[in-house]
Amino acid sequence: MISTILIFPIVACLLVMFVKKKAFATLMVNAYAIIHFICTLLMVTGIGNKSVPYFAVDSTNSIFLIVLSLVFLMVAMYNTGYVRHLDVSDKKLCHYSFMILVFVLSMTGTLLSTDLGISWILIEGTTLSSAYLIYFNKTKHSIEAAWKYVFICSIGIALAFVGIILLNISSGSVNSMSFVELYRHASEFDLMWLKLAFVFMLFGFGAKMGLAPAHFWLPDAHSEAPSPISALLSATLLNSAFLVIVRVFKIMELANCTNYARLMLLVMGFLSLFVTAVFVYHINNYKRMLAYSSIENMGILIIGIALGGLGVVASMIHLIGHSLIKASFFLTSGNILEIYGTKKIKSITGLLKADKLTAWLWIFSLIGIIALPPSLLFISEFIMIKQMLADNRIGLCVIFILLLTIILYGLSKSVIKMTFSNLNSDKEEQVMNNVKKLSLSLFIPQILLLTIAFILGIYMPETINLLINYSTIGLN
């Protein structure tokens, strides 16, 4: 199964470049999404081979892999309708599909990797493949965003590489970057070098995850990329870097450096919340607004891991909820861009009158992302608050709630203004004509993603519950 999801996209890429037809390129993306989803379900449920050399499905990455597979399937469905509206050549669209396949392959390899060195290589692979996708529209802003993305993430990868070298120094005679070997001998590592290595790797991989203060690439890249790519960047790419940080954090725990590592995570987590709270009020671009929301939620994920105990469980729940809801949010933003032809919040009026389905998807995505019941994020954030109170971290709890409230108000103000204001009469005819161009495939993925996120917020099936608990083994 692992071989299938790693080899198929390579074959598909070769076929796409050979055939060079729009329809075939889109078909290959959809085929990979379906195969990826089926293979993931089979592996997670214990059917089929779960490991090959250097790659395996284990307790930690199962949830990450399911989320990637589900989001990719929904994005591929949306992308089918999205590319129909693109006035581009077959050659350009083939390059677009080619890079999507490489991008998802790189993320999948990162999640499945059992070796820190290979994870580092594949994380860099995600940068190179997604840079073209960010630049796809070839505007002044998109090329600026792509260069900023490559520059900052490359610096991050370089810092992570220094961290890996320092980790190798601290490991002494352990001549392997396999996570299993690193876990086994973690208690023997030189703590001075290990702590220094953790700082470099946290900042390095944290840059890729979009954690402050290394987050500067994220608002530009997410806002300039095509909407299906923005959904993948926010809902799956950031998770891939998060998994590597989680695995490195486990080394710190086994080496008895837990308090040191948790302090570093808390600092970057709360700084990410603070940055979002500050900037969310000064944004006039709804895709940038969603990008800052991603920075916030990455901070929440890191805070959950740092809290330990139930906080780790909450972090895994939050990972699922954020990925599903943020993917829906970004895909719906693509519909809004198609209707109004602008990303400026002040230029979007009367969305509810223009297109009720898009408007309600926009509203329900907001309800989900700001953690109002029955959103799955309500459960995760409630558990984190409970864990803070149980640990007598009253100050942290107050700051956490205050920052989330500020962000909630900032997001809600913009979304409500866009949705419930009066439609500009000068643009009404053009807007209504654009609404007619939207196909059903541009709505179904968001409906499914939000339905799953809200159902899980009300009822968590035993299978999902077991997977979440299974993924937290060794992180407490």
N, C-alpha and C positions, 0 to 999 in steps of 0.2 A: 504493500500500500504506500509506504513512504517513497519507494522508488518510483511509483507511478506519478505521485504529485510533484516529484522533483524532476523527472525526466520528460513528462508530457509537455510542459511549457517550452522546453528546449526544442522539441520536435515541432511544436506549434509555431514557434518563432521562425524556424526555417521554412515551414510551409507558407507562412504569411508573407515572407520576403520573396518567395518563389512565385506564388500565385498573384500577389499584388492587386487584390480586388477588395473593395470596401466591405461587401457583404461577407466574404470569406473571413476577413480579419476579425469582424465583429463576431462571427460564428465561432472562431477559435477561442475568443475571450469567454464567450458563454459556455463553450464546451469545457474549458478548463475550470470555470466556476462550478459547474455541475460535478465534474470528476473530483475536484477538490473537496466539495461538500460531502459527497458519498464516501470517499476514502477516509475523511476525517471522522465521520459518524461510525464507520466500521472499526477504525483503530481505537477510538475512545471507548466503544462498547466491547472491545476485546476480540474483535474478529479481524483476522489478517495479521501479518507481520508488523510489529510495532517498533522494530529497530533494524537499522543497517549500520555499517561502520560510520561513526561520527554523527549519526542522526538517530533520534529515538523519541517516542511519545512517552512521557513520564508523568509523575504526579503533579509536577509544577506547571508544565506547559499545556496540559490538556484543555483547560479553560481558554487560554490564549488562542489555541489552535481552532477551537470551535467558534470563537468570536470572529476571528479572521475569516474563516470559511463562510460563515453566515453573512457577514457584512459584504464580502466579496461577491457572493451570489446575488444579493440584493442590488449592489452597485452595477453588476454586469447586466442585470435586468433593466435597470434605469438607463444604463449606457446605450442599450439597444435603441431606445427611443431618442436619446440625446443626440447620437451621431447622425440621425436622420435630418436634423435641423442644421447640421454643420455644412457650410458651403466651402468644402475643402477638396483637394484632389485625392484620388485613390492612394497615391504615394504617401501623402502626409498622414492620412488616416491609418495606413498600414504601419507607419512608424509609431503612431500613437498606440495602436493595439499591441505592437511588438514590445513597447516599453511597459505597457500595463502587465503583460505576461512576465517580463523580467522583474518588474517591481514586486509583484505578488510572489514570484519564485524566491526572491531575495528575502522577503519577510518570512515566508514559510521556512526557508532554510535557517534563518536566525532563530525562530521559535523551536525548531526541531534539533538544533545543534547541541551536541554534548561536549563541545570543546570551546573554551573561551576564545582561542585564536581564530577559529572558524567563525564564531559569532561576530568577532570584530571585522573580519573580511566581508561578511555578508551585510553587516550594517552599512559599511561603505558602499556595497553594491546597491543598497536601497537609495543612497544619496545620488549616485550616478544615474540610475534609471529614472528616478522621480524628478530630477532636475529638468530633463527634457519635457516631461509632462507639465511641469509648472510653467515652462517657457512656451508651451504649445500655441497660445494665442498670438505670440510674437509681437506684443505691444511694448512700449517703452517701460511700463510698470512691470510687465511679466519678466522681461530680461533682467531688470534690476532685482526683482524678487528671486529669480533663479540664481544669480550671481551671489547675492547675500546668503541664500540657502547653502550653496556649495561652499562658500568661504567659511561661514560660521561652523557648519557641520564638519568640514574638513579639519578645522582647528580642534573641534571637539574630538574627532576620531584620533587626531595626533596626540591629544592629551590622554585619551584612553589607552593608546599604544604605550605611552610612557608609563601609565599605571600598570599595564600588563608586564612591562619589563621590571618594574619595581616589585610586582607580585612574584615574578620569577626569582628575583634576588632574595626575597623574604622566604621563599619556599625551600631554599637550600638545595638539598640533594634530590628533591622531587623534580624529575625531568619530564613533566607533562603538564599540559593546560587542560586536560580532561576535568570536567567538573567533579566527577566521581573521585578522582585522585586528589584533587584540591580539597574536597570535603573530608576525605579520609585522613589527610595529613595536616589539616588546618591548625590543630592544636600545637603543632611543632614549628609553626612559622615564626619568623622574627617579627615581633609586634611593631617595632619602629618603622621598618620598611613596609609592613602590611598596612599600617594606618596611612602612610604617605601614598601608597598605591591606591587605597580606597578613595582618597581625596581626588586624585587624578582621574580615576575611572568614573566616579560620581559626576564630576564636572564634564567629563568627556561624553559619556553616554547620556548624561542629563541634558546636554545641549541638543542631542538628537531627540530626546523625549520632550523637549520644549519647556524645561524647568528654568525659572528665573535663577540667576541673572543671565543665563545663556539662551534666552528665549527669543532674541531679536529677529531671527529669521522667520519665525512661525506666522505672525500676523500677515506679513507680506506674501509668503508662499501660499498659505491657505486661501487668501483672498484673490490671488491672481490665477490660481490653477483652475481648470475646468471643474465644474461642480462634482462629477463622479470622482475625480482625483482628490479634491478637497475632502470628500467623505472618507476615502481610503487613507489619506494622510492623517486625518484626525482620529479616525476610529480604529485603525490597525497599525500604522507605522509607529505611532507614539507608544503603543502597547509593546511592540517588539523591543524597543530600547528599554522600556520598563522591565521586561522580563530579564534582560541581561543584568540590570541593576539589582533585581531581586536575587538572582543567583550569586552575585558578588556579595550582597548583604548576608547571604547564608554563610559564606566563607568567614565573614567577620563574626557572626554569631558563634560558629564552631571554634573560632580562635579566641573566644572570650573577650571580644572587643565590641560587644553589643551596645553598651551605653555610648561609646564614642560614635559608632555608626548611626545610631538613632538620633543623636544630637545633630549630626550633619544633615540627615534626611529631614528632620523637623525644620531646620533653618531654611533649606531650599523649598520645602513644601509651603511654609507660611509666607515666604517671600513671593512665591508664585501667586498665592491668593491676594497678597497686598498689591502686586503689580496689576493684576486684573481689576481689583477694586478701584485703583487710581485711574486706569486708562479707559474703563468701560463707559465713563461719562463723557469722554472727549472723542468719540468715534462717530463718523458719519458714513460708515461703510458697513453694511450688515454682515458681509462675509468676514471682515476683520473682527467684528463683534463676536462672531461665533469662534474665531480663532483664539481670541483672548479667553473665551469660555473654556476652550480646550486647555489652555495654560492653567487656569483655575483647577480644572478637574484632574490634571496630572499632579498638581500640588496635593490635592486631596488623596490621590492614590498613594503618594509617597508618605503622607502623614499617617495613613492607615497602617502601612508597613512599620513605620517608626513606633507607633503606639504598642504594637505587639498584641498578644491575646486575641480578643474579639475584633480588634482593629484590623488584623490581617484578613479575617473573614469578610469584614466590611469592605476592605480594599478590593477583594476579588468580586464581591457583589457590585461594587461601584464600577469596576472595569467593564462588566457586562452591560450595566445600565447605560453608562456614558457612551460606549461604543455604538449601541443600538440607537439611542436617541440622537446623538450628535451626527451619525450618518444620515438619519432622517432629516435633521435640521439642515445639513448642507445640501442634500438632494432637493429639498423643498426650496432652498435659496436659488437653486438652478432654475426652478419654475418661475420664481419671481423675476429673475434676471431675463428670462425669455419673454415674460409678459411686459415688463417695463423698460428693458434695455439699459438699465442703470443699476449700480451698486450703492448709490447714495440713499441713505435712510430718509433724508428730507424730501427726496423726489418720489418716494413711494407713498401713495395715499389711496385710501378706499379699496384695499386688497379684498376685503370681505364682499364688496359689491362687484368687483371685477371678476373674482373667481372664488366661490365659496369653498371648494374642496382644498385648494391651495391655502386659503386663509385658515381653515380649521386645522390643516396639517401643521401650519406655522404656529398656531396657538397651542396645539397639543404637544408639539416639540418643545415649546417654551415651558409648558407645565411640567414636562418630563425633566428638562435640564435644570430647572430651578428647584427640583426635588419636592414638588407638591404631591401629596397622595393622589392617586395610587402609584406614583412613579417608583421604580426600583431604587432610584437614588435617595428617596426619602428614607428607606430602610437602612441603606449603607451609612448615610450621614447621621441618622439617629443612633446607630450602633457605635459610631466613632465618638459621638458626644457622650454616650453612656460609658464608654471605655475611659474617656478623659476624666469624667466624674468619679469613676471607680478608682482611678489612679490618683485622685485628689489633685488633678491639674486644672484647678478652677480658672486660673489666669488664661491658660491656653484655650480652654473651652469658651471663655467669654470672647476672646479675640477671634476664634474660629467662627462663632455664631455671628459676630458683628461683621466680619468680612463677607461671609456668605449672604448676609442681609443686604449689604451695600451692592453686591454683585447682582442679587436677585432684583433689586429695584432698577438698576441700570439696564439690565436686559429687558425687563418687563416694560419699562417706559418706551423703549424703541419699538418693540414688537407690537404693543398695543396701539401706538401712534400710527404705525404702518397699516395695521389691520382695520381699525375702527374709525379712522378719519374719513372725510368725504373725498370721493374720487374727483380728481381735477377734470373739469368738463372739457378743457382744451385737449386732453389726451385720451378722453373716454373712447372715442372711436378706434384709435390705434391700439389701445389696450385690449379692447374687446376682440379685435381681429387677431391679436397675438394669442389670446386665450384659446381661440379655436384651433390653433396649431398644436396644442398640447395633447399628446396621445395618452392612452391608459397606462402604458408602461412607465410614465413619468409620475404616477401616483401610487401604484400598487406596492412598490418596495417600501415606501414610507409608511403606508397603512400597515403592512406586515411587521415592520420593525417596531413601530409604536405599540401595536397590539401585543407583541411578545413582551416588550418592556413593561407595559401596564399589567398584563396578566401575571408576570413574575412578581410584580409589586404586591399583588393580592394573594397569589398562591404559588409557592415554590415547589415544583415536583420533586419527589424524593431523589430521583436520578441527578437532577441539577444540584440539589443540596449536597449529595454525596460527592459530586465532582468538586464543588467549592471547598468542602472540608478536606477532601483528598489533596487539593492543590496547596493547602496551607500546612501540610506536613513538613516539619523541619524549620518553619519560619516563626515559630513561637518559642 
